[in-house]
Amino acid sequence: MDNYAVFRTPQTINYGRKVFEKVGEETAAKGKKALIISDEVMDSLGYVSECRTFLSNEKVESAIYLGVMSEPTDVYVAEALEIFKRENCDVVISLGGGSCIDTAKAIAVLATNGGYIGDYMGARRLADTAPIAHISIPTTAGTGSEATDATIITNTTNDVKMMIKQPAFMPDVAIVDPLLTVSSPKSITAATGVDALSHAIEAYLSRLAQPMTDMLALSAIEKIVSNLKVAFTDGENIDAREKMALGSLQAGMAFTNASVCLVHGMSRPIGALFHVPHGISNAMLLPAVLEFSKDSCMERLADLARIFQPDSSNLSVEEAAELTVNEVKKICVELEIPNLKGWGIDREEFKKVSRKMAEDALASGSPNNNPKVPTKQEIEELYEVCYEYQFSLDNAVKN
């Protein structure tokens, strides 16, 4: 760590069962009319209607945008921003998974700063004007986006997932109610759960890790490892859902301050070009990337072994690091994570774009935070390894 570190979080975090009811009170303190950014699934579950009722009880008007149907794109941002302006809204609420939250982050910034969302990538343009207030309500335990100052928006012109990170994108308020995650099906629980695990592990291994992020990352890993399989197999287990929601939140706070690494850098191009959900693509890559990075972060991986197996203190550093990688593989098997081939991605199409994906991964900046910083060729080789990767203990990447 350098001589100092910066740690950012939302101004207010409401966490616990039934805190969804706080949305009216929190929004009334920020504005008079809210644009709720959500999706058709959340609407069909009644969450959008419930949210509007909570707002109405506090005399807050609302409009809705339900167009988020996949990972967020610049099209969704443009559509939602038009409604925000037309309806004269002065606060934005995100209600849903990371896609809804990331879309709302873009609206909050563009509403006061203007321009195209891609202008803000790589800090080419800074959000100098304070954004519109943003109340973030996650309905999955995975992205941690409710507590991060980054948004990922796909440029539909060139199929690039734009990773945009500036303090202005941090939500003002996070409302984390584990009861909202009970509706998540097994596939979403698995995808978002491994996403959260990836966030926490990468935050702990990152070259930008610091004591505050270490504390949160380790706590998040412990909660996720202990509860993800339970939440996956028994979605009605509220205790497991609650701990997963808290683990995801802690992982979000950790990685927004320590950054993610190679897994996320490689994951975004897969999502942009082949429309693989973000959490699944992270899971597809995580074990192989850990094997690639292992020699450069042996002691930190060994630290994690004690979370996976508390009785592993007698192992050597090398053995403990290997145990961690193997335990991550087991999680992928238990959650039925497919490899890229199993997802249905055509090998030839994948090969055709591997160079572009490697270039896009490096351009995101995330691989530079990895314990072992890869070359473009090494990333291309890792993509090839991951295409037919088998999450078995005898499968290893040779460094």
C-alpha positions as CSV (number, residue, x, y, z in Angstrom):
1,M,0.0,0.0,0.0
2,D,1.2,3.6,-0.7
3,N,1.5,6.1,2.1
4,Y,-2.2,6.8,2.2
5,A,-5.4,5.3,1.0
6,V,-8.9,6.6,0.2
7,F,-12.0,4.8,1.3
8,R,-15.5,5.7,-0.1
9,T,-18.9,4.5,0.7
10,P,-22.5,5.7,0.2
11,Q,-23.5,8.5,2.7
12,T,-26.1,6.2,4.2
13,I,-26.5,2.4,4.3
14,N,-29.7,0.9,5.5
15,Y,-29.3,-2.9,6.1
16,G,-31.6,-5.6,7.4
17,R,-34.9,-7.3,7.0
18,K,-37.8,-5.0,6.0
19,V,-35.6,-1.9,5.5
20,F,-37.2,-1.6,2.0
21,E,-39.8,0.3,3.9
22,K,-37.3,3.1,4.4
23,V,-37.3,4.1,0.7
24,G,-40.0,6.7,1.2
25,E,-38.3,8.4,4.1
26,E,-34.9,8.4,2.4
27,T,-36.2,9.6,-0.9
28,A,-38.3,12.4,0.7
29,A,-35.1,13.8,2.2
30,K,-33.6,14.0,-1.3
31,G,-36.3,15.2,-3.7
32,K,-40.0,15.4,-4.6
33,K,-40.3,13.2,-7.7
34,A,-38.4,10.0,-8.3
35,L,-37.6,8.0,-11.4
36,I,-37.6,4.3,-10.5
37,I,-35.3,2.3,-12.7
38,S,-36.2,-1.3,-12.7
39,D,-37.2,-4.2,-14.9
40,E,-40.3,-6.3,-15.9
41,V,-39.4,-9.1,-13.4
42,M,-39.3,-6.7,-10.4
43,D,-42.5,-5.2,-11.6
44,S,-44.2,-8.6,-11.9
45,L,-43.1,-9.5,-8.4
46,G,-44.8,-6.4,-7.1
47,Y,-41.6,-4.7,-5.9
48,V,-42.1,-1.6,-8.1
49,S,-45.7,-1.1,-7.0
50,E,-44.6,-1.6,-3.4
51,C,-41.8,1.0,-3.8
52,R,-44.3,3.5,-5.3
53,T,-46.6,3.0,-2.3
54,F,-43.8,3.7,0.1
55,L,-43.0,6.8,-1.8
56,S,-46.6,8.0,-1.9
57,N,-46.9,7.5,1.8
58,E,-44.2,10.2,2.1
59,K,-45.8,12.4,-0.5
60,V,-43.1,11.6,-3.1
61,E,-44.3,11.3,-6.7
62,S,-42.8,8.7,-9.0
63,A,-42.3,7.7,-12.7
64,I,-40.9,4.4,-13.9
65,Y,-38.5,3.0,-16.4
66,L,-38.7,-0.8,-16.8
67,G,-36.6,-1.2,-19.9
68,V,-33.6,-2.8,-18.3
69,M,-33.7,-6.3,-19.9
70,S,-30.0,-7.4,-19.8
71,E,-26.6,-6.0,-18.8
72,P,-26.9,-2.2,-19.0
73,T,-26.3,-0.4,-22.3
74,D,-26.1,3.1,-23.5
75,V,-29.5,2.7,-25.1
76,Y,-31.1,2.0,-21.7
77,V,-29.3,5.1,-20.3
78,A,-30.6,7.3,-23.1
79,E,-34.2,6.0,-22.8
80,A,-34.2,6.4,-19.0
81,L,-32.6,9.9,-19.1
82,E,-35.3,11.1,-21.5
83,I,-38.0,9.9,-19.1
84,F,-36.2,11.5,-16.2
85,K,-36.2,14.9,-17.9
86,R,-39.7,14.7,-19.4
87,E,-41.2,13.8,-16.0
88,N,-39.2,16.6,-14.2
89,C,-37.8,14.1,-11.7
90,D,-35.2,15.2,-9.1
91,V,-34.1,11.9,-7.6
92,V,-33.4,8.5,-9.1
93,I,-34.1,5.1,-7.4
94,S,-32.6,1.8,-8.7
95,L,-34.6,-1.3,-7.8
96,G,-33.2,-4.6,-9.1
97,G,-29.9,-6.2,-9.9
98,G,-26.6,-4.6,-10.9
99,S,-27.9,-3.7,-14.3
100,C,-30.6,-1.5,-12.9
101,I,-28.2,0.1,-10.4
102,D,-25.5,0.8,-13.0
103,T,-28.1,2.4,-15.3
104,A,-29.3,4.6,-12.5
105,K,-25.8,5.7,-11.7
106,A,-25.4,6.9,-15.3
107,I,-28.7,8.8,-15.1
108,A,-27.7,10.5,-11.8
109,V,-24.5,11.8,-13.4
110,L,-25.7,12.7,-16.9
111,A,-28.8,14.5,-15.5
112,T,-26.5,17.3,-14.1
113,N,-23.3,16.9,-16.2
114,G,-24.7,16.1,-19.6
115,G,-22.9,14.4,-22.5
116,Y,-22.7,10.7,-23.5
117,I,-22.0,8.2,-20.8
118,G,-18.9,6.9,-22.7
119,D,-17.4,10.4,-22.4
120,Y,-16.6,9.6,-18.8
121,M,-14.7,6.4,-19.4
122,G,-11.0,6.6,-18.4
123,A,-11.7,10.0,-16.8
124,R,-11.7,11.7,-20.2
125,R,-14.5,13.8,-18.8
126,L,-15.0,14.4,-15.1
127,A,-18.4,14.7,-13.4
128,D,-17.6,18.2,-11.9
129,T,-21.3,19.0,-11.0
130,A,-22.9,17.1,-8.2
131,P,-25.1,14.3,-9.5
132,I,-28.8,13.8,-8.8
133,A,-29.4,11.9,-5.6
134,H,-29.5,8.1,-6.1
135,I,-31.2,5.7,-3.8
136,S,-30.0,2.2,-4.6
137,I,-32.0,-1.0,-3.7
138,P,-30.4,-4.3,-4.7
139,T,-32.6,-7.4,-5.2
140,T,-29.7,-9.8,-5.7
141,A,-26.8,-10.7,-3.4
142,G,-23.9,-10.3,-5.8
143,T,-22.9,-7.2,-7.7
144,G,-22.3,-4.9,-4.6
145,S,-23.0,-2.0,-7.0
146,E,-25.1,-0.3,-4.3
147,A,-21.8,0.6,-2.6
148,T,-19.5,1.3,-5.5
149,D,-18.5,4.4,-7.4
150,A,-18.2,2.5,-10.7
151,T,-20.7,1.7,-13.5
152,I,-20.3,-0.7,-16.4
153,I,-22.3,0.3,-19.5
154,T,-22.1,-1.4,-22.9
155,N,-21.4,0.8,-25.9
156,T,-23.8,-0.8,-28.4
157,T,-21.8,0.7,-31.4
158,N,-18.6,-1.2,-30.8
159,D,-19.7,-3.9,-28.3
160,V,-17.3,-2.7,-25.6
161,K,-18.3,-2.8,-21.9
162,M,-17.2,0.6,-20.6
163,M,-16.0,0.5,-17.1
164,I,-16.4,4.0,-15.7
165,K,-15.2,4.9,-12.2
166,Q,-15.5,8.3,-10.6
167,P,-16.7,9.4,-7.1
168,A,-19.8,10.9,-8.6
169,F,-21.2,7.5,-9.5
170,M,-21.4,6.4,-5.9
171,P,-25.1,6.1,-4.8
172,D,-26.1,8.5,-1.9
173,V,-28.1,5.8,-0.1
174,A,-28.0,2.0,-0.2
175,I,-31.1,0.1,1.0
176,V,-30.0,-3.6,1.4
177,D,-33.0,-5.7,2.4
178,P,-32.3,-9.5,2.2
179,L,-36.0,-10.3,1.9
180,L,-35.9,-8.8,-1.6
181,T,-33.3,-11.5,-2.7
182,V,-35.6,-14.4,-1.8
183,S,-37.2,-14.2,-5.2
184,S,-33.9,-14.9,-7.0
185,P,-34.0,-18.2,-8.8
186,K,-31.1,-20.7,-8.4
187,S,-29.3,-19.6,-11.5
188,I,-29.3,-16.0,-10.5
189,T,-28.3,-16.9,-6.9
190,A,-25.3,-18.8,-8.2
191,A,-24.2,-16.2,-10.8
192,T,-24.5,-13.2,-8.4
193,G,-23.0,-15.2,-5.5
194,V,-19.9,-16.1,-7.4
195,D,-19.7,-12.5,-8.6
196,A,-19.6,-11.4,-5.0
197,L,-17.0,-14.0,-4.2
198,S,-14.9,-12.8,-7.1
199,H,-15.2,-9.2,-5.9
200,A,-14.0,-10.1,-2.4
201,I,-11.2,-12.3,-3.6
202,E,-9.9,-9.9,-6.1
203,A,-10.1,-7.0,-3.6
204,Y,-7.9,-9.0,-1.2
205,L,-5.4,-9.9,-3.9
206,S,-5.4,-6.5,-5.6
207,R,-2.2,-4.5,-5.7
208,L,-4.4,-1.6,-4.4
209,A,-5.6,-3.5,-1.3
210,Q,-5.4,-1.6,2.0
211,P,-6.3,-2.5,5.6
212,M,-9.9,-1.3,5.4
213,T,-10.6,-3.3,2.2
214,D,-8.8,-6.3,3.6
215,M,-11.1,-6.3,6.6
216,L,-14.2,-6.1,4.5
217,A,-13.0,-8.6,1.9
218,L,-12.1,-11.3,4.4
219,S,-15.5,-10.8,6.2
220,A,-17.3,-11.0,2.9
221,I,-15.5,-14.2,1.8
222,E,-16.3,-15.9,5.1
223,K,-20.0,-15.1,4.8
224,I,-20.2,-16.0,1.1
225,V,-18.3,-19.3,1.5
226,S,-20.5,-20.3,4.5
227,N,-23.8,-19.4,3.0
228,L,-23.8,-19.4,-0.8
229,K,-24.5,-23.2,-1.3
230,V,-27.3,-23.0,1.3
231,A,-28.9,-20.0,-0.5
232,F,-28.5,-21.9,-3.8
233,T,-30.1,-25.1,-2.6
234,D,-32.7,-23.5,-0.3
235,G,-33.7,-20.1,-1.5
236,E,-36.2,-19.7,1.3
237,N,-33.5,-19.8,4.0
238,I,-33.6,-16.2,5.2
239,D,-30.6,-16.5,7.4
240,A,-28.4,-17.6,4.5
241,R,-30.0,-14.9,2.3
242,E,-29.3,-12.3,4.9
243,K,-25.6,-13.2,5.3
244,M,-25.2,-13.3,1.5
245,A,-26.7,-9.8,1.2
246,L,-24.3,-8.5,3.8
247,G,-21.3,-10.4,2.2
248,S,-22.2,-8.9,-1.2
249,L,-22.4,-5.4,0.4
250,Q,-19.0,-5.8,2.1
251,A,-17.4,-7.1,-1.1
252,G,-18.8,-4.1,-2.9
253,M,-17.2,-1.7,-0.4
254,A,-14.0,-3.6,-0.6
255,F,-13.5,-3.8,-4.3
256,T,-14.7,-0.2,-5.1
257,N,-11.8,1.0,-2.9
258,A,-9.2,-1.7,-3.8
259,S,-10.3,-2.4,-7.3
260,V,-10.9,-5.7,-9.1
261,C,-8.2,-7.4,-11.2
262,L,-7.8,-9.8,-14.1
263,V,-11.0,-11.8,-13.7
264,H,-13.2,-8.7,-14.2
265,G,-11.0,-7.3,-17.0
266,M,-11.4,-10.6,-18.9
267,S,-15.0,-11.0,-18.0
268,R,-16.4,-7.7,-19.4
269,P,-15.5,-8.5,-23.1
270,I,-17.2,-11.9,-22.8
271,G,-20.3,-10.3,-21.6
272,A,-20.3,-7.6,-24.2
273,L,-19.7,-9.9,-27.2
274,F,-21.4,-13.1,-26.1
275,H,-24.0,-11.7,-23.7
276,V,-23.0,-14.0,-20.9
277,P,-24.3,-12.7,-17.5
278,H,-21.5,-10.9,-15.6
279,G,-21.5,-13.2,-12.6
280,I,-21.4,-16.3,-14.7
281,S,-18.5,-15.1,-16.9
282,N,-16.6,-14.2,-13.7
283,A,-17.2,-17.7,-12.4
284,M,-16.0,-19.3,-15.6
285,L,-12.7,-17.4,-15.3
286,L,-12.0,-17.3,-11.6
287,P,-10.3,-20.6,-11.0
288,A,-8.0,-20.4,-14.1
289,V,-7.0,-16.8,-13.3
290,L,-6.2,-17.8,-9.7
291,E,-4.0,-20.6,-11.0
292,F,-2.3,-18.1,-13.4
293,S,-1.7,-15.6,-10.5
294,K,-0.9,-18.0,-7.7
295,D,2.9,-17.7,-7.7
296,S,2.6,-13.9,-7.3
297,C,0.1,-14.0,-4.4
298,M,0.9,-17.2,-2.6
299,E,0.7,-15.9,1.0
300,R,-2.6,-14.1,0.4
301,L,-4.2,-17.1,-1.1
302,A,-2.9,-19.1,1.8
303,D,-4.7,-16.6,4.1
304,L,-8.0,-17.5,2.5
305,A,-7.4,-21.3,3.0
306,R,-8.2,-20.8,6.7
307,I,-11.7,-19.5,5.7
308,F,-12.4,-22.4,3.5
309,Q,-10.9,-24.9,6.0
310,P,-10.2,-23.6,9.5
311,D,-8.1,-26.7,10.3
312,S,-5.6,-26.0,7.5
313,S,-3.1,-24.1,9.7
314,N,-0.7,-27.1,9.5
315,L,-0.3,-26.7,5.7
316,S,2.6,-25.0,4.1
317,V,2.0,-21.7,2.3
318,E,2.1,-23.5,-1.1
319,E,-0.3,-26.2,0.1
320,A,-2.7,-23.6,1.6
321,A,-2.7,-21.5,-1.6
322,E,-3.5,-24.6,-3.6
323,L,-6.3,-25.5,-1.2
324,T,-7.9,-22.1,-1.8
325,V,-7.8,-22.6,-5.6
326,N,-9.3,-26.1,-5.3
327,E,-12.1,-24.9,-3.0
328,V,-13.1,-22.2,-5.5
329,K,-13.3,-25.0,-8.1
330,K,-15.5,-27.0,-5.9
331,I,-17.9,-24.1,-5.5
332,C,-18.1,-23.8,-9.2
333,V,-19.0,-27.5,-9.5
334,E,-21.6,-27.3,-6.7
335,L,-23.2,-24.2,-8.3
336,E,-23.3,-25.9,-11.8
337,I,-21.2,-23.3,-13.4
338,P,-20.5,-24.1,-17.1
339,N,-17.4,-23.4,-19.1
340,L,-17.5,-21.2,-22.1
341,K,-18.1,-24.1,-24.4
342,G,-20.9,-25.4,-22.2
343,W,-22.6,-22.0,-22.3
344,G,-22.9,-22.5,-26.1
345,I,-20.2,-20.1,-27.4
346,D,-18.9,-21.2,-30.8
347,R,-15.2,-21.9,-30.6
348,E,-14.4,-20.3,-34.0
349,E,-16.3,-17.2,-33.2
350,F,-14.5,-17.1,-29.8
351,K,-11.1,-17.4,-31.5
352,K,-11.9,-14.7,-33.9
353,V,-12.4,-12.1,-31.2
354,S,-9.9,-13.3,-28.6
355,R,-7.4,-10.6,-29.6
356,K,-10.0,-7.9,-29.4
357,M,-11.2,-9.2,-26.0
358,A,-7.6,-9.2,-24.7
359,E,-7.1,-5.6,-25.9
360,D,-10.4,-4.5,-24.3
361,A,-9.5,-6.3,-21.1
362,L,-6.2,-4.5,-20.9
363,A,-7.8,-1.2,-21.8
364,S,-10.2,-1.5,-18.8
365,G,-7.2,-1.1,-16.5
366,S,-8.3,-3.9,-14.2
367,P,-5.6,-6.4,-15.2
368,N,-2.9,-3.9,-14.0
369,N,-4.2,-4.5,-10.4
370,N,-3.6,-8.2,-10.7
371,P,-0.8,-9.7,-8.5
372,K,0.7,-11.0,-11.7
373,V,0.1,-8.5,-14.5
374,P,-0.5,-10.3,-17.8
375,T,0.6,-9.5,-21.3
376,K,-1.9,-9.4,-24.1
377,Q,-0.7,-12.8,-25.3
378,E,-1.1,-14.3,-21.8
379,I,-4.7,-13.0,-21.7
380,E,-5.4,-14.6,-25.1
381,E,-3.9,-17.9,-23.9
382,L,-6.0,-17.7,-20.7
383,Y,-9.2,-17.2,-22.8
384,E,-8.2,-20.4,-24.7
385,V,-7.7,-22.3,-21.4
386,C,-11.0,-21.1,-20.1
387,Y,-13.0,-22.1,-23.1
388,E,-13.0,-25.8,-22.2
389,Y,-11.9,-25.5,-18.6
390,Q,-13.0,-28.3,-16.3
391,F,-13.5,-27.4,-12.7
392,S,-11.7,-30.5,-11.5
393,L,-8.8,-30.7,-9.1
394,D,-6.4,-32.2,-11.7
395,N,-6.9,-29.3,-14.1
396,A,-4.1,-26.7,-13.7
397,V,-2.7,-23.8,-15.7
398,K,1.0,-24.2,-16.1
399,N,2.8,-20.9,-15.6
